[in-house]
């Protein structure tokens, strides 16, 4: 596991998206959680494809401003964690 202090901030209302800090040479899954621990977004990604997030749930609903926790699970079982903040 890689314990990280990674933090990012983006503003969807300004047309920004967050580019997820994945290793392009590996595939895996990213999961994003609310401050209450509720899964709000999850996506599987292949090697060599960038992943972005626009601050919405899986059903396309805009999430409120705040800090969200994320975990990237690579197929080799390594994990990367951090926080991303949505500004509205």
Buried (B, 14 or more C-beta within 10 A) or exposed (E): EEEEEBEBEBBBEEEBEBEBBBEEEBBBEBBBBBEEEEEBBBBEBEEEEEBEBBBBBEEEEEBEEEEBBBBBBBEEEEEBBBBBBBEE
